Amino acid sequence: MRRYIIASHHLMAHGLADTLRFLTSREDIIDISAYIDDSDLETMIRTTFESFDPEDEVVIMTDMLGGSVNQQFCPYVTERHHLICGVNLPCALSLMLQPENIPLTADTVRNIVEESRQHLIYVNEYSDGVNSDDE
């Protein structure tokens, strides 16, 4: 089974997970919002992983590289546990829409991350080639 975890500082994970639930109708997304109360992040992560089957594939999406949330997940990285940081909605959606009967490979995840980077755009300087006079 493929599991999805979204984790962040404060409530970003909750908001992203809520949006993904809306777009995909999936209710199995686990969101971990760190530092909103006295809950221990390491314990939340350990408890989450203990609830999984050892054969589960896990996609972990965090808010930023070098941040404490991302660092806490690093010990869980394996060939079947993919950790992506700096996640955005296009990336998370693409990951969640991958066929679950085909294991994710490093190449697949890497390609999704690369494609998702193209959605980060400074729109003031963006031109998609459409002529505004045609409207």
DSSP file with accessible surface (Angstrom, degrees, kcal/mol):
  #  RESIDUE AA STRUCTURE BP1 BP2  ACC     N-H-->O    O-->H-N    N-H-->O    O-->H-N    TCO  KAPPA ALPHA  PHI   PSI    X-CA   Y-CA   Z-CA
    1    1 A M              0   0  139      0, 0.0    56,-2.2     0, 0.0     2,-0.5   0.000 360.0 360.0 360.0 143.3    0.0    0.0    0.0
    2    2 A R  E     -a   57   0A   3     54,-0.2     2,-0.3    56,-0.1    56,-0.2  -0.827 360.0-162.3 -96.3 131.6    1.2    3.5   -0.7
    3    3 A R  E     -a   58   0A  69     54,-3.2    56,-2.9    -2,-0.5     2,-0.5  -0.860   4.5-150.9-112.5 149.0    1.0    6.0    2.1
    4    4 A Y  E     -ab  59  29A   0     24,-0.6    26,-2.8    -2,-0.3     2,-0.4  -0.981  12.8-179.3-124.8 126.1    1.1    9.8    1.9
    5    5 A I  E     -ab  60  30A   0     54,-2.9    56,-2.9    -2,-0.5     2,-0.5  -0.988   5.9-171.7-122.8 130.9    2.5   12.1    4.6
    6    6 A I  E     +ab  61  31A   2     24,-2.9    26,-2.9    -2,-0.4     2,-0.4  -0.993  14.8 176.7-119.3 126.3    2.5   15.8    4.4
    7    7 A A  E     +ab  62  32A   1     54,-2.9    56,-0.8    -2,-0.5     2,-0.3  -0.986   6.7 148.2-134.6 142.3    4.4   17.6    7.2
    8    8 A S  E     - b   0  33A   2     24,-2.1    26,-3.0    -2,-0.4     2,-0.3  -0.970  51.0 -78.6-157.2 170.5    5.2   21.2    7.8
    9    9 A H  E >  S- b   0  34A  54     -2,-0.3     3,-1.1    24,-0.2     4,-0.2  -0.622  99.9 -22.7 -72.6 135.5    5.8   23.9   10.3
   10   10 A H  T 3  S-     0   0  110     24,-2.5     3,-0.4    -2,-0.3     4,-0.3  -0.237 122.5 -26.8  56.8-135.6    2.5   25.1   11.6
   11   11 A L  T 3> S+     0   0   82      1,-0.2     4,-2.3     2,-0.1    -1,-0.2   0.336 100.5 101.6-102.7   8.7   -0.6   24.5    9.5
   12   12 A M  H <> S+     0   0   90     -3,-1.1     4,-2.7     1,-0.2     5,-0.2   0.922  85.0  51.6 -57.9 -43.7    0.7   24.4    5.9
   13   13 A A  H  > S+     0   0    1     -3,-0.4     4,-2.8     1,-0.2     5,-0.2   0.916 108.9  50.5 -60.3 -42.9    0.5   20.6    5.9
   14   14 A H  H  > S+     0   0   88     -4,-0.3     4,-2.5     1,-0.2    -1,-0.2   0.932 112.4  46.8 -62.3 -44.1   -3.1   20.6    7.0
   15   15 A G  H  X S+     0   0   33     -4,-2.3     4,-2.2     2,-0.2    -2,-0.2   0.917 114.1  46.5 -65.5 -43.1   -4.0   23.1    4.3
   16   16 A L  H  X S+     0   0   20     -4,-2.7     4,-2.6    -5,-0.2     5,-0.2   0.934 113.8  48.5 -66.1 -43.3   -2.3   21.2    1.5
   17   17 A A  H  X S+     0   0    0     -4,-2.8     4,-2.6    -5,-0.2    -2,-0.2   0.914 110.4  51.7 -62.6 -41.3   -3.7   17.9    2.7
   18   18 A D  H  X S+     0   0   92     -4,-2.5     4,-2.0    -5,-0.2    -1,-0.2   0.923 110.8  48.0 -62.0 -42.2   -7.2   19.4    2.8
   19   19 A T  H  X S+     0   0   56     -4,-2.2     4,-2.5     1,-0.2    -2,-0.2   0.918 111.6  50.1 -65.0 -42.2   -6.8   20.8   -0.7
   20   20 A L  H  X S+     0   0    0     -4,-2.6     4,-2.5     1,-0.2     6,-0.5   0.890 108.0  53.1 -65.1 -37.4   -5.6   17.4   -2.0
   21   21 A R  H  X S+     0   0   38     -4,-2.6     4,-2.0     1,-0.2    -1,-0.2   0.914 110.8  48.4 -61.8 -40.6   -8.5   15.7   -0.3
   22   22 A F  H  < S+     0   0  168     -4,-2.0    -2,-0.2    -5,-0.2    -1,-0.2   0.929 116.7  41.3 -63.8 -46.2  -10.8   18.1   -2.1
   23   23 A L  H  < S+     0   0   83     -4,-2.5    -2,-0.2     1,-0.2    -1,-0.2   0.800 129.1  27.0 -74.7 -30.6   -9.1   17.5   -5.5
   24   24 A T  H  < S-     0   0   28     -4,-2.5    -2,-0.2    -5,-0.2    -1,-0.2   0.532  91.3-130.6-110.8 -10.8   -8.7   13.8   -5.3
   25   25 A S     <  +     0   0  103     -4,-2.0     2,-0.4    -5,-0.3    -4,-0.2   0.676  60.3 143.0  62.3  19.3  -11.5   12.6   -2.9
   26   26 A R        -     0   0   51     -6,-0.5    -1,-0.2    -5,-0.1     3,-0.2  -0.753  33.2-177.6 -90.6 137.1   -8.8   10.7   -1.0
   27   27 A E        +     0   0  147     -2,-0.4    -1,-0.1     1,-0.1    -6,-0.1   0.340  65.8  84.7-110.0   2.4   -9.2   10.6    2.7
   28   28 A D        +     0   0   68      2,-0.1   -24,-0.6    -7,-0.0     2,-0.4   0.200  56.7 120.0 -95.6  17.8   -6.0    8.6    3.5
   29   29 A I  E     -b    4   0A   6     -3,-0.2     2,-0.5   -12,-0.1   -24,-0.2  -0.695  52.9-148.6 -85.0 127.8   -3.6   11.6    3.5
   30   30 A I  E     -b    5   0A  48    -26,-2.8   -24,-2.9    -2,-0.4     2,-0.4  -0.851  13.3-167.2 -96.9 125.6   -1.7   12.0    6.8
   31   31 A D  E     -b    6   0A  45     -2,-0.5     2,-0.5   -26,-0.2   -24,-0.2  -0.953   6.6-166.0-116.3 136.7   -0.9   15.6    7.7
   32   32 A I  E     -b    7   0A   9    -26,-2.9   -24,-2.1    -2,-0.4     2,-0.7  -0.975   0.7-167.9-121.2 113.4    1.5   16.5   10.5
   33   33 A S  E >   -b    8   0A  17     -2,-0.5     3,-0.6   -26,-0.2   -24,-0.2  -0.904  18.5-151.7-103.1 107.6    1.5   20.1   11.6
   34   34 A A  E 3   +b    9   0A   0    -26,-3.0   -24,-2.5    -2,-0.7     6,-0.1  -0.503  64.3  12.7 -84.1 147.8    4.5   20.7   13.8
   35   35 A Y  T 3  S+     0   0  118      4,-0.4    -1,-0.2    -2,-0.2     3,-0.1   0.696  82.3 115.0  68.6  24.9    4.9   23.2   16.6
   36   36 A I  S <  S-     0   0   77     -3,-0.6     2,-0.2   -26,-0.2    -2,-0.1   0.593  90.2  -4.8 -95.6 -11.5    1.2   24.2   16.9
   37   37 A D  S    S-     0   0   92      2,-0.2    -2,-0.2     0, 0.0    -1,-0.0  -0.799  98.2 -68.7-154.1-161.3    1.1   22.7   20.4
   38   38 A D  S    S+     0   0  170     -2,-0.2     2,-0.0    -3,-0.1     0, 0.0   0.361  81.2 130.7 -85.6   7.0    3.3   20.8   22.8
   39   39 A S        -     0   0   57      1,-0.1     2,-0.6     2,-0.0    -4,-0.4  -0.356  62.5-120.2 -63.4 139.1    3.2   17.6   20.7
   40   40 A D     >  -     0   0   88      1,-0.2     4,-2.3    -6,-0.1     5,-0.2  -0.719  14.6-152.0 -84.8 120.2    6.6   16.1   20.1
   41   41 A L  H  > S+     0   0    7     -2,-0.6     4,-2.6     1,-0.2     5,-0.2   0.912  94.6  53.4 -60.1 -45.2    7.3   15.9   16.4
   42   42 A E  H  > S+     0   0   99      1,-0.2     4,-2.6     2,-0.2    -1,-0.2   0.912 110.6  47.6 -59.0 -40.6    9.7   12.9   16.7
   43   43 A T  H  > S+     0   0   56      2,-0.2     4,-2.8     1,-0.2     5,-0.3   0.912 110.0  52.3 -67.0 -41.7    7.0   11.0   18.5
   44   44 A M  H  X S+     0   0   50     -4,-2.3     4,-2.0     1,-0.2    -2,-0.2   0.923 113.1  45.0 -60.4 -42.3    4.3   11.9   16.0
   45   45 A I  H  X S+     0   0    1     -4,-2.6     4,-2.6     2,-0.2     5,-0.2   0.945 113.8  48.1 -67.7 -48.5    6.5   10.7   13.2
   46   46 A R  H  X S+     0   0   95     -4,-2.6     4,-2.5    -5,-0.2    -2,-0.2   0.937 112.2  49.5 -59.1 -45.0    7.5    7.4   14.9
   47   47 A T  H  X S+     0   0   77     -4,-2.8     4,-1.1     1,-0.2    -1,-0.2   0.899 110.2  51.9 -61.6 -40.7    3.9    6.7   15.8
   48   48 A T  H >< S+     0   0   21     -4,-2.0     3,-0.8    -5,-0.3     4,-0.4   0.954 112.0  44.6 -61.3 -49.2    2.9    7.3   12.2
   49   49 A F  H >< S+     0   0   23     -4,-2.6     3,-1.3     1,-0.3    -2,-0.2   0.851 107.4  59.2 -67.5 -32.5    5.5    4.9   10.8
   50   50 A E  H 3< S+     0   0  135     -4,-2.5    -1,-0.3     1,-0.3    -2,-0.2   0.770  99.6  58.9 -65.7 -23.1    4.7    2.3   13.5
   51   51 A S  T << S+     0   0   77     -4,-1.1    -1,-0.3    -3,-0.8     2,-0.2   0.610  94.6  85.6 -80.9 -10.3    1.1    2.2   12.1
   52   52 A F  S <  S-     0   0   19     -3,-1.3     6,-0.0    -4,-0.4    -3,-0.0  -0.552  85.2-111.3 -90.0 156.5    2.4    1.2    8.6
   53   53 A D    >   -     0   0   86     -2,-0.2     3,-2.2     1,-0.1    -1,-0.1  -0.600  30.9-119.1 -76.9 143.4    3.1   -2.2    7.3
   54   54 A P  T 3  S+     0   0  112      0, 0.0    -1,-0.1     0, 0.0    -2,-0.0   0.769 114.3  55.2 -58.2 -22.1    6.9   -2.7    6.7
   55   55 A E  T 3  S+     0   0  130      2,-0.1    -2,-0.0     0, 0.0    -3,-0.0   0.519  82.8 117.8 -88.6  -5.6    6.1   -3.3    3.0
   56   56 A D    <   -     0   0    9     -3,-2.2     2,-0.4     1,-0.1   -54,-0.2  -0.320  63.1-132.9 -63.4 144.0    4.3    0.0    2.6
   57   57 A E  E     -a    2   0A  10    -56,-2.2   -54,-3.2    24,-0.1     2,-0.4  -0.827  25.9-157.9 -92.4 135.7    5.6    2.5    0.2
   58   58 A V  E     -ac   3  81A   0     22,-2.6    24,-2.8    -2,-0.4     2,-0.6  -0.973  14.6-163.6-126.0 128.8    5.6    6.0    1.8
   59   59 A V  E     -ac   4  82A   0    -56,-2.9   -54,-2.9    -2,-0.4     2,-0.5  -0.956  14.3-169.1-108.6 115.9    5.7    9.4    0.1
   60   60 A I  E     -ac   5  83A   0     22,-3.5    24,-3.0    -2,-0.6     2,-0.5  -0.928   3.4-172.1-109.8 126.2    6.7   12.1    2.5
   61   61 A M  E     +ac   6  84A   0    -56,-2.9   -54,-2.9    -2,-0.5     2,-0.2  -0.980   8.5 179.2-122.0 124.4    6.3   15.7    1.5
   62   62 A T  E     -ac   7  85A   0     22,-2.8    25,-2.1    -2,-0.5    24,-0.8  -0.760  33.3-116.9-123.0 170.9    7.7   18.5    3.7
   63   63 A D  S    S+     0   0   26    -56,-0.8     2,-0.3    -2,-0.2   -55,-0.1   0.898  82.6   4.3 -79.5 -43.2    7.9   22.2    3.6
   64   64 A M    >   -     0   0  102     21,-0.1     3,-1.4    22,-0.1     6,-0.4  -0.991  66.2-110.9-154.4 142.5   11.6   23.2    3.3
   65   65 A L  T 3  S+     0   0  138     -2,-0.3     3,-0.1     1,-0.2     4,-0.0  -0.399 105.2  19.3 -64.5 137.4   15.0   21.7    3.1
   66   66 A G  T 3  S+     0   0   47      1,-0.3    -1,-0.2    -2,-0.1     2,-0.1   0.266  94.6 127.8  85.7 -13.7   17.1   22.1    6.2
   67   67 A G  S <> S-     0   0    7     -3,-1.4     4,-2.5     1,-0.1    -1,-0.3  -0.364  73.0-113.7 -73.8 157.4   14.1   22.7    8.3
   68   68 A S  H  > S+     0   0   41      1,-0.2     4,-1.9     2,-0.2     5,-0.1   0.843 114.4  56.4 -62.6 -32.3   13.6   20.7   11.5
   69   69 A V  H  > S+     0   0    0      2,-0.2     4,-0.8     1,-0.2    -1,-0.2   0.967 110.6  43.2 -65.0 -50.6   10.5   19.0   10.1
   70   70 A N  H >> S+     0   0    8     -6,-0.4     3,-1.1     1,-0.2     4,-0.9   0.924 111.7  55.0 -60.2 -43.6   12.4   17.7    7.0
   71   71 A Q  H >< S+     0   0  110     -4,-2.5     3,-0.7     1,-0.3    -1,-0.2   0.869 101.1  58.7 -59.6 -36.5   15.4   16.7    9.2
   72   72 A Q  H 3< S+     0   0   65     -4,-1.9    -1,-0.3     1,-0.2    -2,-0.2   0.745 106.5  48.9 -67.0 -22.8   13.2   14.6   11.4
   73   73 A F  H X< S+     0   0    0     -3,-1.1     3,-2.1    -4,-0.8     4,-0.4   0.652  86.2  88.5 -88.6 -17.8   12.1   12.5    8.5
   74   74 A C  G X< S+     0   0   64     -4,-0.9     3,-1.7    -3,-0.7    -1,-0.2   0.867  81.1  58.2 -52.8 -40.9   15.6   11.9    7.1
   75   75 A P  G 3  S+     0   0  107      0, 0.0    -1,-0.3     0, 0.0    -2,-0.1   0.719 102.2  57.6 -64.0 -14.7   16.2    8.7    9.2
   76   76 A Y  G <  S+     0   0   56     -3,-2.1     2,-0.2    -4,-0.1    -2,-0.2   0.481  77.1 119.1 -93.3  -3.0   13.1    7.1    7.6
   77   77 A V    <   +     0   0   72     -3,-1.7     2,-0.3    -4,-0.4     5,-0.1  -0.468  32.6 144.7 -69.9 127.7   14.4    7.5    4.0
   78   78 A T  B >   -D   81   0A  72      3,-1.2     3,-0.6    -2,-0.2     5,-0.1  -0.835  68.1 -82.0-142.7-174.7   14.7    4.2    2.2
   79   79 A E  T 3  S+     0   0  180     -2,-0.3    -2,-0.1     1,-0.2     3,-0.0   0.809 134.2  38.8 -65.1 -25.7   14.2    2.9   -1.3
   80   80 A R  T 3  S+     0   0   86      1,-0.1   -22,-2.6   -24,-0.1     2,-0.6   0.438 106.9  71.3-103.9  -2.6   10.5    2.6   -0.6
   81   81 A H  E <   -cD  58  78A  30     -3,-0.6    -3,-1.2   -24,-0.2     2,-0.5  -0.937  68.8-165.0-118.1 108.4   10.2    5.8    1.5
   82   82 A H  E     -c   59   0A  22    -24,-2.8   -22,-3.5    -2,-0.6     2,-0.6  -0.813   2.7-161.2 -99.7 127.1   10.5    8.9   -0.7
   83   83 A L  E     +c   60   0A  43     -2,-0.5     2,-0.5   -24,-0.2   -22,-0.2  -0.933  10.9 178.3-112.5 119.3   11.2   12.3    1.0
   84   84 A I  E     -c   61   0A  11    -24,-3.0   -22,-2.8    -2,-0.6     3,-0.3  -0.979   7.4-167.0-120.3 126.1   10.4   15.4   -1.0
   85   85 A C  E     +c   62   0A  43     -2,-0.5   -22,-0.2   -24,-0.2   -21,-0.1  -0.772  66.7  37.4-113.7 161.0   10.9   18.8    0.5
   86   86 A G  S    S-     0   0   50    -24,-0.8   -23,-0.2    -2,-0.3    -1,-0.2   0.796  83.5-173.9  73.0  30.2    9.7   22.2   -0.8
   87   87 A V        -     0   0    9    -25,-2.1     2,-0.3    -3,-0.3    -1,-0.2  -0.176  10.6-173.2 -62.9 144.6    6.5   20.6   -1.9
   88   88 A N     >  -     0   0   46     -3,-0.1     4,-2.6     1,-0.1     5,-0.2  -0.833  40.3 -96.4-127.9 172.5    3.9   22.5   -3.8
   89   89 A L  H  > S+     0   0   63     -2,-0.3     4,-2.9     1,-0.2     5,-0.3   0.922 121.0  51.7 -60.4 -46.6    0.4   21.6   -4.9
   90   90 A P  H  > S+     0   0   37      0, 0.0     4,-2.3     0, 0.0    -1,-0.2   0.916 113.0  46.7 -58.1 -39.2    1.4   20.5   -8.5
   91   91 A C  H  > S+     0   0    4      2,-0.2     4,-2.5     1,-0.2    -2,-0.2   0.956 114.4  45.6 -65.8 -50.7    4.1   18.2   -7.1
   92   92 A A  H  X S+     0   0    0     -4,-2.6     4,-2.4     1,-0.2    -1,-0.2   0.921 114.3  49.1 -60.7 -42.6    1.8   16.7   -4.4
   93   93 A L  H  X S+     0   0   46     -4,-2.9     4,-1.7    -5,-0.2    -1,-0.2   0.933 110.8  49.5 -64.6 -44.6   -1.0   16.2   -6.9
   94   94 A S  H  < S+     0   0   38     -4,-2.3     4,-0.4    -5,-0.3    -1,-0.2   0.911 111.8  49.1 -61.3 -42.0    1.2   14.5   -9.4
   95   95 A L  H >< S+     0   0    0     -4,-2.5     3,-1.1     1,-0.2    -1,-0.2   0.926 111.9  48.4 -63.0 -42.2    2.6   12.2   -6.8
   96   96 A M  H 3< S+     0   0    4     -4,-2.4    -1,-0.2     1,-0.2    -2,-0.2   0.751 107.2  56.1 -72.9 -21.8   -0.8   11.2   -5.6
   97   97 A L  T 3< S+     0   0  116     -4,-1.7    -1,-0.2    -5,-0.2    -2,-0.2   0.441  79.3 114.4 -91.5   1.6   -2.1   10.6   -9.1
   98   98 A Q  S <  S-     0   0   57     -3,-1.1     6,-0.1    -4,-0.4     2,-0.1  -0.457  84.4 -93.5 -68.8 142.2    0.6    8.0   -9.9
   99   99 A P    >   -     0   0   64      0, 0.0     3,-1.0     0, 0.0    -1,-0.1  -0.352  30.6-148.8 -58.7 129.7   -0.8    4.5  -10.4
  100  100 A E  T 3  S+     0   0   75      1,-0.2     4,-0.1    -4,-0.1    -2,-0.1   0.643  91.3  66.4 -79.2 -13.2   -0.6    2.7   -7.1
  101  101 A N  T 3  S+     0   0  137      1,-0.1    -1,-0.2     2,-0.1    -3,-0.0   0.525  95.1  66.2 -85.2  -2.3   -0.1   -0.7   -8.6
  102  102 A I  S <  S-     0   0  101     -3,-1.0    -1,-0.1     3,-0.0     3,-0.1  -0.974  91.1-122.2-118.7 119.6    3.3    0.4  -10.0
  103  103 A P        -     0   0   79      0, 0.0     2,-0.3     0, 0.0    -2,-0.1  -0.262  29.4-110.2 -59.0 144.3    6.0    1.1   -7.4
  104  104 A L        -     0   0   12    -24,-0.1     2,-0.3    -4,-0.1     3,-0.0  -0.583  33.9-155.6 -73.5 135.9    7.5    4.6   -7.5
  105  105 A T     >  -     0   0   71     -2,-0.3     4,-2.4     1,-0.1     5,-0.2  -0.712  29.5-111.1-105.3 164.3   11.0    4.7   -8.7
  106  106 A A  H  > S+     0   0   57     -2,-0.3     4,-2.9     1,-0.2     5,-0.2   0.897 120.4  54.2 -59.3 -38.5   13.6    7.4   -7.9
  107  107 A D  H  > S+     0   0   99      2,-0.2     4,-2.5     1,-0.2    -1,-0.2   0.914 107.6  49.0 -63.0 -42.5   13.4    8.4  -11.6
  108  108 A T  H  > S+     0   0   44      2,-0.2     4,-2.2     1,-0.2    -2,-0.2   0.948 114.3  44.7 -62.8 -47.8    9.7    8.9  -11.4
  109  109 A V  H  X S+     0   0   14     -4,-2.4     4,-2.5     1,-0.2    -2,-0.2   0.935 112.8  51.6 -63.1 -44.2    9.9   11.0   -8.3
  110  110 A R  H  X S+     0   0  129     -4,-2.9     4,-2.5    -5,-0.2    -1,-0.2   0.917 110.0  49.5 -59.3 -43.3   12.8   13.0   -9.7
  111  111 A N  H  X S+     0   0   94     -4,-2.5     4,-2.6     2,-0.2    -1,-0.2   0.901 109.9  50.7 -64.5 -40.1   10.8   13.7  -12.9
  112  112 A I  H  X S+     0   0    6     -4,-2.2     4,-2.3     2,-0.2    -2,-0.2   0.928 110.6  49.4 -63.9 -42.5    7.7   14.8  -10.9
  113  113 A V  H  X S+     0   0   33     -4,-2.5     4,-1.5     2,-0.2    -2,-0.2   0.938 111.7  48.8 -62.2 -45.0    9.9   17.2   -8.8
  114  114 A E  H  X S+     0   0   90     -4,-2.5     4,-0.6     1,-0.2     3,-0.3   0.925 112.4  47.4 -61.9 -44.9   11.5   18.6  -12.0
  115  115 A E  H >< S+     0   0  115     -4,-2.6     3,-0.9     1,-0.2    -1,-0.2   0.884 108.9  55.6 -63.6 -36.4    8.1   19.2  -13.7
  116  116 A S  H >< S+     0   0    5     -4,-2.3     3,-1.7     1,-0.3    -1,-0.2   0.802  95.2  65.8 -68.9 -28.5    6.7   20.8  -10.5
  117  117 A R  H >< S+     0   0  149     -4,-1.5     3,-1.6    -3,-0.3    -1,-0.3   0.805  90.3  66.5 -61.9 -27.4    9.5   23.3  -10.5
  118  118 A Q  T << S+     0   0  150     -3,-0.9    -1,-0.3    -4,-0.6    -2,-0.2   0.617  90.2  64.5 -71.7 -10.3    8.0   24.7  -13.7
  119  119 A H  T <  S+     0   0  122     -3,-1.7     2,-0.9    -4,-0.2    -1,-0.3   0.490  79.7  88.5 -90.8  -3.0    4.9   25.8  -11.8
  120  120 A L    <   +     0   0  149     -3,-1.6     2,-0.4    -4,-0.2    -1,-0.1  -0.851  64.2 159.3 -95.5 103.6    6.9   28.3   -9.7
  121  121 A I        -     0   0   74     -2,-0.9     2,-1.1     5,-0.0     3,-0.1  -0.986  50.7-131.9-135.3 137.8    6.8   31.4  -11.9
  122  122 A Y    >   -     0   0  137     -2,-0.4     3,-1.6     1,-0.2     4,-0.2  -0.777  28.5-163.8 -84.4  99.6    7.2   35.1  -11.4
  123  123 A V  G >  S+     0   0  103     -2,-1.1     3,-1.6     1,-0.3    -1,-0.2   0.790  78.5  71.1 -66.0 -26.7    4.0   36.0  -13.3
  124  124 A N  G 3  S+     0   0  129      1,-0.3    -1,-0.3    -3,-0.1    -2,-0.0   0.811 111.5  32.4 -57.3 -29.2    5.0   39.7  -13.8
  125  125 A E  G <  S+     0   0  157     -3,-1.6     2,-0.4     2,-0.0    -1,-0.3   0.230  95.9 117.1-111.8  13.8    7.6   38.5  -16.3
  126  126 A Y    <   +     0   0  121     -3,-1.6     2,-0.4    -4,-0.2    -3,-0.0  -0.664  34.4 176.5 -91.6 131.9    5.7   35.4  -17.6
  127  127 A S        -     0   0  102     -2,-0.4    -3,-0.0     1,-0.1    -2,-0.0  -0.976  12.2-175.0-132.7 120.6    4.6   35.2  -21.3
  128  128 A D        -     0   0   98     -2,-0.4     3,-0.1     2,-0.2    -1,-0.1   0.313  53.9-104.6 -97.3   8.4    2.9   32.1  -22.5
  129  129 A G  S    S+     0   0   68      1,-0.3     2,-0.5     0, 0.0    -2,-0.0   0.458  77.6 134.7  87.1  -1.3    2.8   33.2  -26.1
  130  130 A V        -     0   0   90      1,-0.0     2,-0.6     2,-0.0    -1,-0.3  -0.694  55.9-130.3 -84.4 131.3   -0.9   34.0  -26.1
  131  131 A N    >   -     0   0   77     -2,-0.5     3,-1.7     1,-0.2     4,-0.2  -0.694   7.9-152.7 -83.5 117.8   -1.7   37.3  -27.7
  132  132 A S  G >  S+     0   0   88     -2,-0.6     3,-1.1     1,-0.3    -1,-0.2   0.717  91.7  68.6 -65.7 -18.7   -3.9   39.3  -25.4
  133  133 A D  G 3  S+     0   0  136      1,-0.2    -1,-0.3    -3,-0.0    -2,-0.0   0.694  86.3  69.9 -72.8 -15.8   -5.4   41.1  -28.4
  134  134 A D  G <         0   0  129     -3,-1.7    -1,-0.2     1,-0.0    -2,-0.2   0.614 360.0 360.0 -76.0 -11.2   -7.1   37.9  -29.5
  135  135 A E    <         0   0  190     -3,-1.1    -3,-0.1    -4,-0.2    -2,-0.0   0.007 360.0 360.0 -82.2 360.0   -9.5   38.0  -26.6
